[in-house]
Amino acid sequence: MRQYPIEKYRNIGIIAHIDAGKTTVSERILFYTGISHKIGEVHTGQAIMDWMDQERERGITITSAATTCFWSPTLEGDERKKEDEHRINIIDTPGHIDFTAEVQRSLRVLDGAVVVFDGVAGVEPQSETVWRQADKFMIPRICFINKLDRTGASFDTVLESIHKKLTTNTAILQIPVGSESELEGVIDLLDMKMIRFDGDFGQILKYEEIPENMKERAEELRTKLLEKIVAEDDELFERYLEKQEISKEELIKVLRKAVLDYKLIPVLCGTALKNKGVQLLLDAVCHYLPSPIDLPPVEGRNPKTDEEETRVPDDSKPFSALAFKVATDPYVGTLTYFRVYSGKLTTGSYVLNTATGEKERISRMLRMHSAEREEVKEVYAGDIAATVGLKNTSTGHTLCDEGHPVILEEITFPEPVISIRIEPKTKADQEKMGIALKKLSDEDPTFRIRTDQETSETIIAGMGELHLEVLIDRMKREFKVEAQVGRPQVAYRETIRQNAEAEGKYVRQSGGRGQYGHVLLRVEPKEEGEGLEFTDEIKGGAIPKEFIPAIEKGIKEASDKGVLAGYAISDLKVTVYDGTFHEVDSSEMAFKIAGAMAFTEACKKAKPVLLEPIMKIEVIIPPDFLGDVIGDLSSRRAKIEETEERMGTKAIKGKIPLSEMFGYATSIRSLTEGRGNFTMEFDSYKEVPANVSQEIIEGRKK
């Protein structure tokens, strides 16, 4: 039986820039909801949600951790009632851009989000990235301005940066009383009361009168808040104009609807580390963020008819779920995390994986509390759970009822931008390394493995130096594989700049049956990110239909090798428009080779160019070092876009080729006496300047 009605479910994510305090917020939530009985701290390596060794050592989140907790919201400090209890499924996501896949796959299955901001730094680059990702998935959210106890923290400055860079549709529900080390509590603008957090862990909420020196500001902000809320409801608006009393319950109800419609975003504040504001944040999650039934039904398509279908969050409907994460657990094996969109699932039953067309048996199901687990026999619409031992299910696959197949919208991930060569230290490590790499790539869709055809070396690719460093470290610790690693290499690409045509003719005659394939094709450039498009325009059976897939395969294989420096060539359209065949000698192999020959020849004529990944960069430094740092960035081919003042520091923003950024962490430290730091994320691929391109091509030929 379902323990909690679906309207009492909240599937939320905690998202932010690295170091804004997401994991600390999660730890406090677990403490106040009774899931943990002591508070785990990130800085001492004791955080429950950071359960991997690498997370505890580095003090950052690497994998998204899932946990379930329970909370009864309250109005104005009333007693919390058991019958009001909500089930909150939380996913604590990484903030570092190298682990962007973890954020994307988590956002895909969440209903709402809490966006955490650092009270000193405000909106940082990754805050913008996760905000845009949340916009893309249309996720209602709440803002929590954290770390207001830190030196240099300012609620108003952070709010201004949210308005400037993200959105002006904010509903300010709280303001802080005091600042930095003098932070006493918060003012609730709906209650018009000051809330003080007492007790060893701030667990006692004391509602007091607003201090005299803050009454005027609180009144002014409350008026603005009420105007924003009543504007969303005609009846309330009329009553407000007539100066009638409007209850807090009515305001919450209308504000909730505005949040669900992406019209308003509540803003709360506090400091998770000093135990101020987290219970009120939990209340806001229950009051304003959606349950599964508040959102539109999830869309998919029927794999048999290819028609659009929807799945509503109802236990009585056919089962459908999306697998959003695969993890290797040292105790139970492969764990597949999934979100149930409709129907229910019982252990022992079979489900259809519509991506592979295979059936999978559900032997065990677990509800996760970070690295802890609780066995469950049944899960329902709206649940997030994990199952053990699925053989062929990967991230983004749909699991559903066999009789009602559906493919839910898949999760798309960015392409890797950096690669390194890796080889086992000993013969004994050879086989173990293959198994370890396979398991890690099953878990992480942005981690790729390939073998260099010419040198037979294994090459791994990912989203950044830290990403690959962590994966190699995991290979060593979890799989006991020692490996030697080469220098990081940039994942360059090739493309073409003009149209061209070519023919490929493969004729071999040796005693007996020969080989014959003849292809004429045209290549045309396409927009960045559009990949390789293959079109068949053969008329009158010049080439029989059964040979077309072989031609396409030959083109695809040739595109992986490129024509300039051996990098994959993409963003072009290939049209096969003519050719000839031989009744006896033509074969798939002959046409595959002819297709590859024609493609390579056409690309050579089509003004091929080399592309490199360009990164968005933000460097934060003390003002004294501005000239030196800008000079250094310019020497690295950076384009500086703006510099801005930020809480006594300078922020430099711009774009820079990834190839110029290796070892930059050391450079920025030496240039700024250890006081500067930077963040970067992938932006786009751009053409490499001719002189640099020539160097790269010659280097590859050597």
C-alpha positions as CSV (number, residue, x, y, z in Angstrom):
1,M,0.0,0.0,0.0
2,R,1.1,3.6,-0.7
3,Q,2.1,5.2,2.6
4,Y,1.9,8.8,1.4
5,P,-0.6,10.3,-1.0
6,I,1.1,11.5,-4.2
7,E,0.2,15.1,-3.5
8,K,2.4,14.9,-0.4
9,Y,5.5,13.9,-2.6
10,R,8.2,16.4,-3.4
11,N,11.0,15.3,-5.8
12,I,13.6,18.1,-5.5
13,G,17.2,18.7,-6.4
14,I,19.7,21.0,-4.7
15,I,21.7,22.8,-7.4
16,A,24.3,25.5,-7.3
17,H,27.8,26.6,-8.2
18,I,30.7,24.6,-6.6
19,D,31.2,25.7,-2.9
20,A,27.9,27.5,-2.5
21,G,27.0,25.1,0.3
22,K,24.6,22.6,-1.4
23,T,25.8,19.6,0.5
24,T,25.8,21.5,3.9
25,V,22.1,22.4,3.2
26,S,21.4,18.7,2.4
27,E,23.1,17.6,5.6
28,R,21.0,20.0,7.7
29,I,17.9,18.8,6.0
30,L,18.7,15.2,6.9
31,F,19.4,16.3,10.5
32,Y,16.2,18.3,11.0
33,T,14.1,15.6,9.3
34,G,15.5,12.9,11.6
35,I,17.3,10.9,8.9
36,S,20.7,11.5,10.6
37,H,21.2,12.0,14.3
38,K,24.4,13.9,14.0
39,I,25.3,16.7,11.6
40,G,27.9,15.8,9.0
41,E,30.2,18.5,7.8
42,V,31.8,18.8,4.4
43,H,35.0,20.5,5.7
44,T,35.7,17.6,8.1
45,G,35.0,14.9,5.4
46,Q,31.9,13.7,7.4
47,A,29.1,14.6,5.0
48,I,26.5,11.8,4.6
49,M,25.6,12.9,1.1
50,D,29.3,13.0,0.0
51,W,29.9,9.2,0.4
52,M,32.7,8.6,-2.0
53,D,36.3,8.8,-0.8
54,Q,37.2,11.3,-3.5
55,E,34.3,13.6,-2.4
56,R,35.4,13.5,1.2
57,E,39.0,14.3,0.3
58,R,38.3,17.1,-2.1
59,G,35.3,18.5,-0.1
60,I,33.2,18.6,-3.3
61,T,30.2,16.6,-4.6
62,I,31.1,14.4,-7.6
63,T,28.0,12.1,-8.0
64,S,24.4,13.1,-7.4
65,A,23.3,11.4,-4.2
66,A,19.7,10.5,-3.6
67,T,17.9,10.3,-0.3
68,T,14.4,10.3,1.1
69,C,13.2,12.2,4.2
70,F,9.9,13.4,5.8
71,W,8.7,16.8,6.9
72,S,5.5,18.4,8.2
73,P,5.3,22.1,7.2
74,T,3.9,24.6,9.7
75,L,2.5,28.1,9.5
76,E,3.8,30.7,11.9
77,G,5.4,28.2,14.3
78,D,2.3,26.1,14.9
79,E,2.9,22.5,16.0
80,R,4.1,20.2,13.2
81,K,1.3,17.6,12.7
82,K,2.1,14.0,11.6
83,E,-0.9,14.0,9.2
84,D,0.7,16.9,7.3
85,E,3.9,14.9,6.7
86,H,5.4,15.1,3.2
87,R,7.8,12.6,1.6
88,I,10.7,14.6,0.1
89,N,13.1,12.8,-2.3
90,I,16.2,14.9,-2.5
91,I,19.0,14.7,-5.1
92,D,22.2,16.6,-4.1
93,T,24.0,17.4,-7.3
94,P,27.6,18.4,-8.1
95,G,28.5,22.0,-8.7
96,H,31.7,21.5,-10.6
97,I,31.3,21.9,-14.4
98,D,33.2,18.7,-15.1
99,F,30.3,16.7,-13.6
100,T,27.6,18.5,-15.6
101,A,26.1,15.1,-16.7
102,E,25.2,14.4,-13.1
103,V,23.2,17.7,-12.9
104,Q,21.5,17.2,-16.3
105,R,20.3,13.7,-15.6
106,S,19.1,14.7,-12.1
107,L,17.2,17.7,-13.4
108,R,15.5,15.5,-16.0
109,V,13.7,13.5,-13.3
110,L,13.1,16.2,-10.7
111,D,9.8,18.2,-10.2
112,G,11.3,21.2,-8.3
113,A,14.7,22.6,-7.3
114,V,16.3,24.6,-4.5
115,V,19.0,26.9,-6.0
116,V,21.7,27.7,-3.4
117,F,23.7,31.0,-3.7
118,D,26.9,31.9,-1.8
119,G,26.1,35.1,0.3
120,V,29.5,36.6,-0.7
121,A,30.0,35.5,-4.3
122,G,26.3,35.7,-5.5
123,V,25.6,34.4,-9.0
124,E,28.7,32.5,-10.2
125,P,29.2,30.9,-13.6
126,Q,27.9,27.4,-12.7
127,S,24.9,29.0,-11.0
128,E,24.0,30.5,-14.4
129,T,24.6,27.1,-16.1
130,V,22.4,25.1,-13.8
131,W,19.7,27.9,-13.8
132,R,19.6,27.7,-17.6
133,Q,19.4,23.9,-17.5
134,A,16.5,24.2,-15.0
135,D,14.9,26.7,-17.5
136,K,15.3,24.1,-20.3
137,F,13.5,21.4,-18.2
138,M,10.9,24.0,-17.0
139,I,11.5,23.3,-13.3
140,P,9.8,25.4,-10.6
141,R,12.4,26.6,-8.1
142,I,13.2,28.3,-4.8
143,C,16.3,30.4,-4.1
144,F,18.2,30.1,-0.9
145,I,20.8,32.8,-0.2
146,N,23.3,30.9,2.0
147,K,26.5,31.7,4.0
148,L,25.2,35.1,5.2
149,D,27.4,34.6,8.3
150,R,30.6,35.0,6.2
151,T,32.7,38.1,6.2
152,G,31.7,40.2,3.2
153,A,28.2,38.5,2.8
154,S,25.4,40.8,1.6
155,F,21.8,39.7,1.0
156,D,21.1,42.8,-1.1
157,T,24.2,42.4,-3.4
158,V,23.3,38.7,-4.0
159,L,19.7,39.6,-4.8
160,E,20.9,42.3,-7.2
161,S,23.1,39.8,-9.0
162,I,20.1,37.3,-9.3
163,H,18.0,40.2,-10.8
164,K,20.8,41.2,-13.2
165,K,21.9,37.8,-14.4
166,L,19.0,35.3,-13.9
167,T,15.5,36.7,-13.3
168,T,13.6,39.7,-11.8
169,N,10.6,37.5,-11.1
170,T,11.5,37.0,-7.4
171,A,9.2,36.9,-4.4
172,I,11.3,37.9,-1.4
173,L,9.8,36.0,1.5
174,Q,12.6,36.6,4.1
175,I,15.3,39.2,4.9
176,P,18.2,38.7,7.3
177,V,18.5,40.4,10.7
178,G,22.1,41.4,11.2
179,S,24.9,40.4,8.9
180,E,28.2,38.4,8.9
181,S,29.1,37.2,12.4
182,E,26.2,39.4,13.8
183,L,23.5,37.4,11.8
184,E,20.7,36.9,14.4
185,G,17.9,35.4,12.4
186,V,15.4,36.3,9.6
187,I,12.3,38.3,9.2
188,D,9.3,36.4,7.6
189,L,7.6,39.0,5.4
190,L,4.3,37.0,5.2
191,D,4.1,36.7,9.0
192,M,5.8,40.0,9.7
193,K,7.7,38.3,12.6
194,M,11.4,37.9,13.3
195,I,12.5,34.3,13.7
196,R,15.4,33.5,15.9
197,F,17.0,30.0,15.8
198,D,17.9,28.7,19.3
199,G,19.2,25.5,20.8
200,D,22.5,23.8,20.1
201,F,21.5,23.2,16.4
202,G,19.1,26.1,15.8
203,Q,16.2,23.6,16.0
204,I,14.0,25.9,18.2
205,L,12.2,28.6,16.3
206,K,11.3,31.7,18.3
207,Y,8.9,34.1,16.8
208,E,9.5,37.7,18.0
209,E,8.6,41.3,17.1
210,I,10.6,42.9,14.3
211,P,13.4,45.1,15.6
212,E,12.4,48.8,15.4
213,N,15.3,49.7,13.1
214,M,14.1,47.2,10.5
215,K,10.3,47.8,10.6
216,E,10.2,50.4,7.8
217,R,12.2,48.2,5.4
218,A,10.2,45.1,6.2
219,E,6.9,47.0,5.6
220,E,8.2,48.3,2.3
221,L,9.3,44.8,1.1
222,R,6.1,43.2,2.3
223,T,4.1,45.7,0.3
224,K,6.1,44.8,-2.9
225,L,5.7,41.0,-2.1
226,L,1.9,41.3,-1.6
227,E,1.6,43.3,-4.9
228,K,3.5,40.6,-6.8
229,I,1.3,37.8,-5.3
230,V,-2.1,39.4,-5.6
231,A,-1.3,40.4,-9.3
232,E,-1.6,36.6,-10.0
233,D,-5.2,36.4,-8.8
234,D,-8.1,38.7,-9.9
235,E,-10.2,38.2,-6.7
236,L,-7.3,38.7,-4.3
237,F,-6.2,41.8,-6.3
238,E,-9.7,43.4,-5.9
239,R,-9.7,42.6,-2.2
240,Y,-6.2,44.0,-1.8
241,L,-7.3,47.3,-3.5
242,E,-10.2,47.5,-1.2
243,K,-7.7,47.0,1.7
244,Q,-9.5,43.8,2.9
245,E,-7.6,41.3,5.1
246,I,-5.9,38.5,3.1
247,S,-4.9,35.4,5.1
248,K,-1.5,33.8,5.0
249,E,-3.0,30.5,3.7
250,E,-4.6,32.4,0.7
251,L,-1.3,34.1,-0.1
252,I,0.6,30.8,0.0
253,K,-2.0,29.2,-2.2
254,V,-1.7,31.9,-4.9
255,L,2.1,32.1,-4.6
256,R,2.3,28.3,-5.0
257,K,0.3,28.5,-8.3
258,A,2.6,31.3,-9.5
259,V,5.7,29.2,-8.7
260,L,4.2,26.2,-10.6
261,D,3.5,28.4,-13.6
262,Y,7.2,29.7,-13.6
263,K,5.9,33.2,-12.9
264,L,7.5,33.8,-9.5
265,I,10.5,32.4,-7.6
266,P,10.5,32.6,-3.8
267,V,13.7,33.9,-2.1
268,L,14.7,32.7,1.3
269,C,18.0,33.2,3.3
270,G,20.1,32.0,6.1
271,T,23.3,30.1,6.9
272,A,23.1,26.3,6.8
273,L,26.5,25.9,8.5
274,K,25.3,28.0,11.5
275,N,21.9,26.2,11.5
276,K,19.8,29.3,10.6
277,G,16.9,29.1,8.0
278,V,16.9,25.4,6.9
279,Q,13.6,24.5,8.6
280,L,11.9,27.4,6.9
281,L,13.4,26.3,3.6
282,L,11.8,22.8,4.2
283,D,8.5,24.5,4.9
284,A,8.8,26.4,1.6
285,V,9.6,23.2,-0.3
286,C,6.3,21.7,0.9
287,H,4.3,24.9,0.5
288,Y,5.5,26.0,-3.0
289,L,7.3,23.3,-5.0
290,P,5.2,20.9,-7.0
291,S,4.1,17.3,-6.3
292,P,4.1,14.9,-9.3
293,I,0.4,15.7,-10.0
294,D,0.9,19.4,-10.2
295,L,3.0,19.1,-13.4
296,P,1.9,18.2,-16.9
297,P,1.9,14.5,-17.8
298,V,5.3,13.3,-19.1
299,E,5.5,12.9,-22.9
300,G,6.8,10.0,-24.9
301,R,6.2,8.1,-28.1
302,N,4.9,4.6,-28.8
303,P,7.8,2.6,-30.4
304,K,5.3,0.5,-32.4
305,T,3.2,3.3,-33.9
306,D,5.7,6.2,-33.5
307,E,2.8,8.3,-32.2
308,E,3.0,10.7,-29.3
309,E,1.8,9.4,-25.9
310,T,1.5,10.8,-22.4
311,R,1.8,9.1,-19.0
312,V,-0.1,10.5,-16.1
313,P,1.1,10.0,-12.5
314,D,-1.5,7.5,-11.5
315,D,-0.9,4.1,-9.7
316,S,-3.7,2.4,-11.7
317,K,-2.1,3.3,-15.1
318,P,0.4,1.1,-17.0
319,F,3.9,1.3,-15.4
320,S,6.6,3.6,-17.0
321,A,9.9,4.9,-15.5
322,L,13.1,6.5,-16.7
323,A,16.5,5.2,-15.6
324,F,18.5,8.3,-14.9
325,K,21.7,6.9,-13.3
326,V,23.7,3.7,-13.2
327,A,26.2,3.3,-10.3
328,T,28.5,0.5,-9.3
329,D,28.0,-0.3,-5.6
330,P,30.8,-2.4,-3.9
331,Y,28.3,-4.4,-1.8
332,V,25.3,-5.0,-4.1
333,G,26.7,-4.7,-7.7
334,T,25.1,-2.5,-10.4
335,L,22.5,-0.1,-9.1
336,T,20.1,1.5,-11.6
337,Y,18.3,4.6,-10.2
338,F,14.9,5.2,-11.8
339,R,12.0,7.7,-11.5
340,V,8.5,6.2,-11.7
341,Y,6.1,8.3,-13.9
342,S,3.0,6.1,-13.9
343,G,1.7,2.8,-12.5
344,K,3.4,0.7,-9.8
345,L,6.2,-1.9,-9.8
346,T,6.6,-5.0,-7.6
347,T,9.7,-7.0,-7.0
348,G,9.8,-10.2,-9.0
349,S,8.0,-8.6,-12.0
350,Y,9.3,-8.1,-15.5
351,V,9.6,-4.8,-17.3
352,L,10.4,-3.9,-21.0
353,N,13.4,-1.7,-21.8
354,T,12.2,0.1,-24.9
355,A,15.7,1.3,-25.8
356,T,17.0,-2.3,-26.2
357,G,13.7,-4.2,-26.8
358,E,14.7,-6.6,-24.0
359,K,12.9,-7.7,-20.9
360,E,14.5,-7.2,-17.5
361,R,13.5,-8.9,-14.2
362,I,13.2,-6.7,-11.1
363,S,14.8,-8.9,-8.4
364,R,15.4,-6.3,-5.6
365,M,14.4,-2.7,-5.1
366,L,16.0,-0.2,-2.7
367,R,15.1,3.2,-1.4
368,M,18.4,5.1,-1.0
369,H,19.5,7.2,1.9
370,S,22.8,8.4,0.2
371,A,25.0,5.3,0.5
372,E,22.6,3.6,3.0
373,R,19.7,1.5,1.6
374,E,16.3,0.2,2.6
375,E,14.7,-2.8,0.8
376,V,11.2,-2.1,-0.6
377,K,8.8,-4.5,-2.3
378,E,6.7,-2.0,-4.3
379,V,7.2,1.5,-5.7
380,Y,4.5,3.9,-7.0
381,A,4.0,6.8,-9.4
382,G,6.2,9.7,-8.2
383,D,8.8,7.4,-6.4
384,I,12.5,7.6,-7.0
385,A,14.2,4.2,-6.2
386,A,17.1,2.0,-7.3
387,T,17.1,-1.6,-8.5
388,V,19.9,-4.1,-8.5
389,G,21.4,-6.2,-11.3
390,L,19.8,-4.9,-14.5
391,K,22.0,-6.2,-17.3
392,N,21.4,-3.9,-20.3
393,T,19.8,-0.8,-18.9
394,S,21.7,2.5,-19.2
395,T,21.2,6.1,-18.4
396,G,18.2,7.5,-20.3
397,H,16.5,4.2,-21.0
398,T,12.8,3.8,-20.5
399,L,11.4,0.8,-18.4
400,C,7.7,0.1,-18.9
401,D,4.9,-2.3,-18.9
402,E,5.3,-4.9,-21.7
403,G,1.8,-4.5,-22.9
404,H,2.0,-0.7,-23.1
405,P,5.4,0.2,-24.5
406,V,6.5,3.9,-24.5
407,I,9.9,5.7,-25.0
408,L,10.1,8.7,-22.7
409,E,12.2,11.6,-23.8
410,E,15.9,10.7,-23.5
411,I,18.5,12.8,-21.7
412,T,21.1,14.4,-24.1
413,F,24.6,15.0,-22.8
414,P,27.5,17.2,-24.0
415,E,30.4,15.7,-26.0
416,P,33.7,15.2,-24.1
417,V,36.3,18.0,-24.8
418,I,39.5,16.4,-23.3
419,S,41.2,13.0,-23.7
420,I,44.2,11.2,-22.4
421,R,46.1,8.0,-23.2
422,I,46.0,5.3,-20.5
423,E,47.8,2.0,-20.3
424,P,47.9,-0.7,-17.6
425,K,51.1,-0.9,-15.5
426,T,51.3,-4.7,-15.6
427,K,49.9,-7.6,-17.7
428,A,47.7,-8.5,-14.7
429,D,46.1,-5.0,-14.9
430,Q,45.3,-5.3,-18.6
431,E,42.0,-7.3,-18.3
432,K,41.0,-5.6,-15.0
433,M,41.4,-2.2,-16.7
434,G,39.0,-3.1,-19.5
435,I,36.4,-4.2,-17.0
436,A,36.9,-1.1,-14.9
437,L,36.6,1.3,-17.8
438,K,33.5,-0.5,-19.1
439,K,31.8,-0.1,-15.7
440,L,32.8,3.5,-15.4
441,S,31.5,4.4,-18.9
442,D,28.2,2.6,-18.1
443,E,27.8,4.9,-15.2
444,D,28.9,8.2,-16.8
445,P,27.5,9.1,-20.3
446,T,30.1,11.9,-20.7
447,F,33.0,9.4,-20.2
448,R,34.1,7.8,-23.5
449,I,36.7,5.0,-24.3
450,R,38.2,4.3,-27.7
451,T,41.2,2.5,-29.1
452,D,43.6,4.4,-31.4
453,Q,43.7,2.3,-34.6
454,E,47.2,3.3,-35.5
455,T,48.9,2.8,-32.1
456,S,46.4,0.4,-30.4
457,E,46.5,2.7,-27.3
458,T,43.5,3.1,-25.1
459,I,42.2,6.7,-25.1
460,I,39.7,8.0,-22.5
461,A,37.8,11.2,-22.9
462,G,35.8,13.4,-20.6
463,M,34.6,16.9,-19.6
464,G,37.8,18.2,-18.0
465,E,41.0,17.4,-16.1
466,L,39.3,16.9,-12.8
467,H,36.6,14.6,-14.3
468,L,39.3,12.3,-15.7
469,E,41.5,12.6,-12.6
470,V,38.6,11.4,-10.4
471,L,37.7,8.5,-12.8
472,I,41.4,7.3,-12.8
473,D,41.4,7.5,-9.0
474,R,38.2,5.5,-8.8
475,M,39.7,2.9,-11.1
476,K,42.7,2.6,-8.7
477,R,40.6,2.4,-5.5
478,E,37.4,0.6,-6.5
479,F,38.8,-1.8,-9.1
480,K,42.4,-2.0,-7.9
481,V,43.8,-1.2,-11.3
482,E,47.2,0.6,-11.6
483,A,47.5,2.6,-14.8
484,Q,50.0,4.9,-16.5
485,V,48.5,8.1,-17.8
486,G,49.7,10.4,-20.7
487,R,49.3,14.1,-21.0
488,P,45.8,15.5,-21.5
489,Q,44.9,16.0,-25.2
490,V,42.3,18.4,-26.5
491,A,39.4,16.8,-28.5
492,Y,39.7,18.8,-31.7
493,R,37.3,18.3,-34.5
494,E,37.3,18.9,-38.2
495,T,34.6,20.3,-40.5
496,I,34.3,21.7,-44.0
497,R,33.7,25.3,-45.3
498,Q,32.3,24.7,-48.8
499,N,30.5,22.3,-51.1
500,A,32.4,19.6,-53.0
501,E,31.7,16.5,-55.0
502,A,33.8,13.3,-55.5
503,E,33.6,9.8,-56.7
504,G,35.0,6.6,-55.1
505,K,35.6,3.5,-57.2
506,Y,36.7,0.3,-55.7
507,V,37.5,-2.4,-58.3
508,R,39.5,-5.6,-57.5
509,Q,40.0,-8.5,-59.8
510,S,41.7,-11.6,-58.5
511,G,41.0,-15.2,-59.7
512,G,37.3,-15.9,-59.1
513,R,34.8,-13.3,-58.0
514,G,36.0,-9.7,-57.9
515,Q,34.9,-6.6,-56.0
516,Y,33.1,-3.7,-57.5
517,G,31.7,-0.5,-55.9
518,H,31.2,2.9,-57.5
519,V,29.8,5.9,-55.6
520,L,29.3,9.6,-56.4
521,L,28.5,11.9,-53.5
522,R,28.3,15.6,-52.5
523,V,29.3,17.2,-49.2
524,E,27.9,20.4,-47.8
525,P,28.7,22.3,-44.6
526,K,26.1,22.6,-41.8
527,E,25.7,24.6,-38.6
528,E,27.8,23.9,-35.5
529,G,26.4,20.9,-33.4
530,E,24.3,19.4,-36.3
531,G,26.6,16.4,-36.6
532,L,26.8,14.2,-39.8
533,E,23.7,13.9,-41.9
534,F,23.4,11.2,-44.6
535,T,21.0,11.5,-47.5
536,D,20.3,9.0,-50.2
537,E,19.3,10.6,-53.6
538,I,19.9,7.5,-55.8
539,K,17.4,7.4,-58.7
540,G,16.5,4.6,-61.1
541,G,18.3,1.9,-59.1
542,A,21.8,3.1,-60.1
543,I,22.9,1.5,-56.8
544,P,20.6,-1.2,-55.3
545,K,19.0,-0.3,-52.0
546,E,20.7,-3.1,-50.1
547,F,24.1,-1.4,-50.6
548,I,23.1,2.0,-49.2
549,P,23.6,1.1,-45.5
550,A,27.1,-0.2,-46.4
551,I,27.9,3.2,-48.1
552,E,26.6,5.0,-45.0
553,K,28.8,2.8,-42.7
554,G,31.9,3.5,-44.8
555,I,31.2,7.3,-44.7
556,K,30.7,7.1,-40.9
557,E,34.0,5.2,-40.4
558,A,35.9,7.6,-42.6
559,S,34.4,10.6,-40.8
560,D,35.8,9.3,-37.5
561,K,39.4,9.6,-39.0
562,G,39.0,13.0,-40.5
563,V,41.1,14.4,-43.4
564,L,43.5,16.9,-41.8
565,A,44.9,15.6,-38.6
566,G,42.9,12.4,-37.8
567,Y,40.2,14.1,-35.8
568,A,36.5,13.3,-36.3
569,I,34.8,15.4,-39.0
570,S,31.3,16.6,-38.3
571,D,28.6,19.3,-39.0
572,L,28.2,18.4,-42.7
573,K,25.6,16.8,-45.0
574,V,26.6,14.0,-47.3
575,T,24.4,13.2,-50.2
576,V,25.0,10.0,-52.3
577,Y,23.4,10.9,-55.7
578,D,24.8,8.4,-58.3
579,G,27.0,5.4,-58.9
580,T,27.1,2.1,-60.7
581,F,27.2,-1.6,-59.7
582,H,28.1,-5.0,-61.1
583,E,25.6,-7.8,-61.2
584,V,28.2,-10.4,-59.9
585,D,31.1,-8.5,-58.3
586,S,29.3,-5.8,-56.2
587,S,29.2,-6.4,-52.5
588,E,28.6,-4.5,-49.3
589,M,32.3,-4.5,-48.5
590,A,33.1,-3.0,-52.0
591,F,30.5,-0.2,-51.5
592,K,31.6,0.5,-48.0
593,I,35.2,1.1,-49.2
594,A,34.0,3.1,-52.2
595,G,31.8,5.3,-49.9
596,A,34.7,6.0,-47.6
597,M,37.0,6.8,-50.6
598,A,34.5,9.2,-52.1
599,F,33.8,10.9,-48.7
600,T,37.5,11.4,-47.9
601,E,38.2,12.8,-51.4
602,A,35.2,15.2,-51.3
603,C,36.1,16.5,-47.8
604,K,39.7,17.2,-49.0
605,K,38.3,19.4,-51.8
606,A,35.7,21.2,-49.5
607,K,38.2,23.5,-47.6
608,P,38.5,21.4,-44.5
609,V,39.4,23.3,-41.3
610,L,40.3,22.3,-37.7
611,L,38.0,23.3,-34.8
612,E,38.9,23.6,-31.1
613,P,36.8,23.6,-27.9
614,I,36.4,27.2,-26.6
615,M,35.7,27.6,-22.8
616,K,33.8,30.3,-21.0
617,I,36.1,31.4,-18.2
618,E,35.7,33.5,-15.1
619,V,38.8,34.4,-13.0
620,I,38.4,35.9,-9.5
621,I,41.4,37.9,-8.3
622,P,42.4,40.7,-5.9
623,P,42.4,44.0,-7.8
624,D,46.2,44.5,-7.5
625,F,46.9,41.6,-9.9
626,L,44.4,42.6,-12.7
627,G,47.0,43.8,-15.2
628,D,49.2,40.7,-14.9
629,V,46.3,38.2,-15.1
630,I,44.8,39.9,-18.1
631,G,48.2,40.0,-19.8
632,D,48.7,36.3,-19.1
633,L,45.2,35.4,-20.4
634,S,45.8,37.4,-23.6
635,S,49.0,35.5,-24.3
636,R,46.8,32.4,-24.1
637,R,44.6,33.6,-27.0
638,A,41.8,34.6,-24.6
639,K,39.1,37.1,-25.6
640,I,38.3,39.2,-22.5
641,E,34.6,40.2,-22.5
642,E,34.1,42.1,-19.3
643,T,35.7,42.8,-15.9
644,E,33.5,43.6,-12.9
645,E,33.8,44.5,-9.2
646,R,32.7,41.8,-6.9
647,M,32.9,42.2,-3.1
648,G,36.4,43.6,-3.0
649,T,37.7,41.4,-5.9
650,K,37.8,41.6,-9.6
651,A,36.0,39.1,-11.8
652,I,37.4,38.7,-15.4
653,K,35.1,37.0,-17.9
654,G,35.9,35.8,-21.3
655,K,36.4,33.0,-23.7
656,I,39.6,30.9,-24.1
657,P,40.8,27.9,-26.1
658,L,40.9,24.7,-23.9
659,S,44.3,23.9,-25.3
660,E,45.8,27.0,-23.6
661,M,44.3,26.1,-20.2
662,F,46.4,23.1,-19.1
663,G,48.3,23.9,-15.9
664,Y,46.5,27.2,-15.5
665,A,45.6,26.4,-11.9
666,T,49.4,26.6,-11.1
667,S,49.8,29.8,-13.1
668,I,47.0,31.7,-11.5
669,R,48.3,30.8,-8.0
670,S,51.8,32.0,-8.8
671,L,50.5,35.2,-10.5
672,T,48.3,36.1,-7.5
673,E,50.3,34.9,-4.5
674,G,47.8,32.0,-4.2
675,R,44.8,34.3,-3.9
676,G,43.2,33.9,-7.3
677,N,40.9,31.2,-8.6
678,F,39.0,30.4,-11.8
679,T,36.1,28.4,-13.2
680,M,35.5,27.4,-16.8
681,E,32.9,25.5,-18.8
682,F,32.5,24.4,-22.4
683,D,31.0,27.1,-24.7
684,S,31.4,26.1,-28.4
685,Y,33.7,24.8,-31.1
686,K,35.5,27.5,-33.2
687,E,38.0,27.4,-36.1
688,V,41.6,27.2,-35.1
689,P,43.8,30.1,-36.4
690,A,45.9,29.0,-39.4
691,N,49.3,29.1,-37.7
692,V,48.2,27.1,-34.7
693,S,46.3,24.7,-37.0
694,Q,49.5,24.0,-39.0
695,E,51.4,23.2,-35.8
696,I,48.7,20.7,-34.7
697,I,48.5,19.0,-38.1
698,E,52.3,18.6,-38.3
699,G,52.5,17.4,-34.7
700,R,49.9,14.7,-35.5
701,K,51.9,13.6,-38.6
702,K,55.0,13.1,-36.5
